[in-house]
Amino acid sequence: QLSGTLAVKGGKAVVDSLVVNTAEGRLFGTFELAEDTSWLFNGRVDGVALDKFIAPVAGASPVAGVANGDLTISGKGFAAETLTGTSKLRILRPSYLGLDAAAVRNHLVTNADTALITRQGARTDLDEATLSLTLNGNSLTLKDIRARANAQLDLAASTLEGNCSLNFAPQQGIPSIHLTAAFNGKSAAPAWNFDWQKSSEALRRAQGKPIVPSKKEEKSIWQSVKEFFSF
């Protein structure tokens, strides 16, 4: 649903006081349409459910939460490759969908099953976050997430890639933990690659424990005999 006041100014159709009800919230601002079908929207986002706003375009959203902030977006006709836009958002009750950060910490501390990290329905909930979005054609870039994550979402292919830095506060006698990770794949369920070794070694040092050396591949008896008699 939308409403506004339409006028023609300088050869452009201009809709002032535009209000668009979408994704459980609304967009409001000014919309301009030129004769060559190029257009510009400049306004604000108010109470929009981020996952419901992204998912219809990308097929799945990697994030959720209630978004408020500025939005500028432009294009020409309905050609996706002409789209450009920027937005700075404050996200209330943000979530990353597809990753359980508590399960990540549990694996580092207790060697819990890594399958729990990306199990079906896994999510990481936060209190509040800031997020900047840049749209360029079919590419949507998300930056400055609270977990210090950068991600690029391909809207046409519904693929996601990026990296993040996770910090876990001290808890139940366990010191703070820092972990870096990279991810890529389908936006609904990307593959994650964590730097477990570096974080595990840092945790053991903080706890005053010896560093466990990486296991070397054991040689077969036959290989040892061959090396003994080699000359």
C-alpha positions as CSV (number, residue, x, y, z in Angstrom):
1,Q,0.0,0.0,0.0
2,L,1.2,3.5,-0.7
3,S,0.0,7.1,-0.6
4,G,1.4,10.5,-1.5
5,T,0.9,13.8,-3.3
6,L,1.7,13.7,-7.1
7,A,2.9,16.7,-9.0
8,V,5.0,17.5,-12.1
9,K,8.1,19.6,-11.5
10,G,10.9,20.3,-14.0
11,G,9.8,17.5,-16.3
12,K,9.7,14.9,-13.5
13,A,6.8,13.3,-11.8
14,V,7.3,13.9,-8.1
15,V,5.5,12.2,-5.3
16,D,5.9,14.1,-2.0
17,S,4.9,12.8,1.4
18,L,5.1,9.3,0.0
19,V,4.3,6.5,2.5
20,V,4.8,2.9,1.5
21,N,3.6,0.2,3.9
22,T,5.9,-2.8,3.5
23,A,7.4,-5.7,5.5
24,E,5.5,-4.8,8.7
25,G,6.7,-1.2,8.6
26,R,6.9,1.7,6.2
27,L,9.1,3.7,3.9
28,F,8.4,7.5,3.7
29,G,10.0,10.2,1.7
30,T,10.1,11.6,-1.9
31,F,9.9,9.7,-5.1
32,E,11.0,11.2,-8.5
33,L,10.4,9.7,-11.9
34,A,11.9,11.2,-15.1
35,E,10.8,10.8,-18.7
36,D,13.5,8.2,-19.4
37,T,12.1,6.0,-16.6
38,S,15.0,6.8,-14.3
39,W,13.8,7.2,-10.7
40,L,15.0,8.2,-7.3
41,F,13.6,7.5,-3.8
42,N,15.0,9.5,-0.9
43,G,13.6,9.0,2.6
44,R,13.5,6.9,5.7
45,V,12.9,3.4,6.9
46,D,10.5,3.0,9.9
47,G,9.9,-0.2,11.7
48,V,10.6,-2.5,8.7
49,A,11.2,-6.2,9.3
50,L,14.6,-6.6,7.7
51,D,14.2,-10.3,6.8
52,K,10.8,-9.8,5.2
53,F,12.3,-6.8,3.2
54,I,15.3,-8.7,1.9
55,A,13.9,-12.2,1.4
56,P,11.4,-11.5,-1.4
57,V,14.3,-10.2,-3.5
58,A,17.2,-12.5,-2.5
59,G,15.2,-15.7,-1.8
60,A,16.5,-15.7,1.8
61,S,17.8,-13.2,4.3
62,P,20.9,-13.7,6.4
63,V,19.7,-11.2,9.0
64,A,16.5,-10.3,10.8
65,G,15.4,-7.4,13.1
66,V,13.4,-4.2,13.1
67,A,15.1,-1.6,11.0
68,N,15.0,2.2,11.3
69,G,17.2,4.7,9.4
70,D,17.9,6.5,6.1
71,L,17.4,5.1,2.6
72,T,18.4,6.4,-0.8
73,I,17.8,4.2,-3.8
74,S,17.7,4.9,-7.6
75,G,17.4,3.0,-10.8
76,K,16.0,3.0,-14.4
77,G,12.9,1.1,-15.1
78,F,12.8,-2.4,-13.7
79,A,16.4,-3.3,-14.7
80,A,18.1,-4.7,-11.6
81,E,21.6,-3.9,-13.0
82,T,20.8,-0.2,-12.8
83,L,19.9,-0.2,-9.1
84,T,22.1,1.8,-6.7
85,G,21.4,2.7,-3.1
86,T,22.7,3.4,0.4
87,S,21.2,3.0,3.8
88,K,22.4,3.4,7.4
89,L,20.2,1.5,9.8
90,R,19.7,1.0,13.5
91,I,18.5,-2.6,14.0
92,L,16.4,-3.5,17.1
93,R,16.4,-7.1,18.2
94,P,18.8,-8.1,15.4
95,S,19.5,-11.7,14.6
96,Y,21.9,-13.6,12.3
97,L,20.0,-16.5,10.8
98,G,21.9,-19.8,10.3
99,L,24.5,-19.5,13.1
100,D,24.4,-20.2,16.8
101,A,27.1,-18.2,18.4
102,A,26.6,-19.9,21.8
103,A,27.4,-23.2,20.1
104,V,30.6,-21.7,18.6
105,R,31.7,-20.8,22.1
106,N,30.8,-24.1,23.5
107,H,32.9,-25.9,20.9
108,L,36.0,-23.8,21.9
109,V,35.4,-24.3,25.7
110,T,34.0,-27.9,25.9
111,N,34.7,-29.3,22.4
112,A,30.9,-29.6,21.9
113,D,29.6,-30.9,18.5
114,T,30.2,-28.4,15.7
115,A,27.0,-29.6,14.0
116,L,25.1,-27.6,16.5
117,I,26.6,-24.4,15.2
118,T,24.7,-24.4,11.8
119,R,21.9,-26.8,12.6
120,Q,18.4,-26.1,11.2
121,G,16.9,-23.1,12.9
122,A,20.2,-21.9,14.3
123,R,20.3,-18.1,15.0
124,T,22.3,-15.6,17.0
125,D,20.2,-12.9,18.8
126,L,21.5,-9.5,19.9
127,D,20.0,-6.5,21.6
128,E,20.8,-3.8,19.1
129,A,23.1,-3.3,16.1
130,T,24.0,-0.7,13.4
131,L,24.2,-1.8,9.8
132,S,25.1,0.0,6.6
133,L,23.9,-1.3,3.3
134,T,25.1,-0.5,-0.2
135,L,23.2,-1.7,-3.3
136,N,24.9,-1.9,-6.6
137,G,23.0,-3.8,-9.3
138,N,22.5,-7.3,-8.0
139,S,25.0,-6.9,-5.2
140,L,24.0,-5.9,-1.7
141,T,26.9,-5.2,0.7
142,L,26.3,-5.3,4.5
143,K,28.9,-3.7,6.8
144,D,29.5,-2.6,10.4
145,I,27.4,-5.3,11.9
146,R,27.8,-5.5,15.7
147,A,29.8,-8.7,15.4
148,R,32.1,-6.7,13.1
149,A,31.0,-8.6,10.0
150,N,31.2,-7.7,6.4
151,A,29.0,-9.6,3.9
152,Q,28.1,-9.4,0.2
153,L,24.8,-10.8,-0.9
154,D,24.2,-11.6,-4.6
155,L,20.5,-10.9,-5.1
156,A,20.4,-12.7,-8.5
157,A,22.1,-15.9,-7.4
158,S,21.0,-15.8,-3.7
159,T,24.6,-16.4,-2.6
160,L,26.5,-14.8,0.4
161,E,30.2,-14.4,1.2
162,G,32.1,-12.4,3.8
163,N,34.0,-12.6,7.1
164,C,33.4,-11.7,10.7
165,S,35.1,-11.3,14.1
166,L,33.3,-12.7,17.1
167,N,34.1,-11.7,20.6
168,F,32.7,-13.6,23.6
169,A,32.7,-11.9,27.0
170,P,34.2,-13.7,30.1
171,Q,31.7,-16.2,31.5
172,Q,31.7,-18.8,34.3
173,G,35.4,-18.5,34.9
174,I,36.3,-18.7,31.2
175,P,38.2,-15.6,29.9
176,S,37.1,-13.6,26.9
177,I,37.4,-15.3,23.5
178,H,38.1,-13.9,20.1
179,L,37.4,-15.8,17.0
180,T,37.6,-15.0,13.3
181,A,35.6,-16.7,10.5
182,A,34.8,-16.6,6.8
183,F,31.6,-17.8,5.1
184,N,30.3,-18.3,1.6
185,G,27.6,-20.2,-0.2
186,K,23.8,-20.0,-0.5
187,S,22.5,-17.1,1.6
188,A,20.1,-19.5,3.4
189,A,22.9,-21.8,4.6
190,P,26.5,-20.7,3.8
191,A,29.5,-22.8,4.7
192,W,31.6,-21.4,7.6
193,N,35.3,-21.7,8.1
194,F,36.5,-20.8,11.7
195,D,40.0,-20.2,12.8
196,W,39.7,-22.7,15.7
197,Q,43.4,-23.3,16.3
198,K,44.4,-19.7,16.8
199,S,41.5,-19.0,19.2
200,S,42.0,-22.3,21.1
201,E,45.7,-21.5,21.6
202,A,44.9,-18.0,22.8
203,L,42.3,-19.4,25.3
204,R,44.7,-21.9,26.7
205,R,47.4,-19.2,27.2
206,A,44.8,-17.1,29.0
207,Q,44.0,-20.0,31.2
208,G,47.7,-20.7,31.9
209,K,47.5,-24.1,30.1
210,P,50.2,-25.5,27.8
211,I,49.6,-25.3,24.1
212,V,48.7,-28.6,22.6
213,P,51.0,-29.3,19.6
214,S,49.3,-30.3,16.4
215,K,49.5,-34.0,15.8
216,K,51.9,-35.1,13.1
217,E,50.8,-37.8,10.7
218,E,51.9,-41.2,12.0
219,K,54.2,-43.1,9.7
220,S,53.5,-46.7,8.9
221,I,56.0,-49.4,9.9
222,W,56.8,-50.0,6.2
223,Q,57.5,-46.3,5.6
224,S,59.9,-46.2,8.7
225,V,61.8,-49.2,7.4
226,K,62.2,-47.7,3.9
227,E,63.5,-44.4,5.4
228,F,65.9,-46.4,7.7
229,F,67.5,-48.3,4.8
230,S,67.4,-45.4,2.3
231,F,70.8,-44.1,1.1
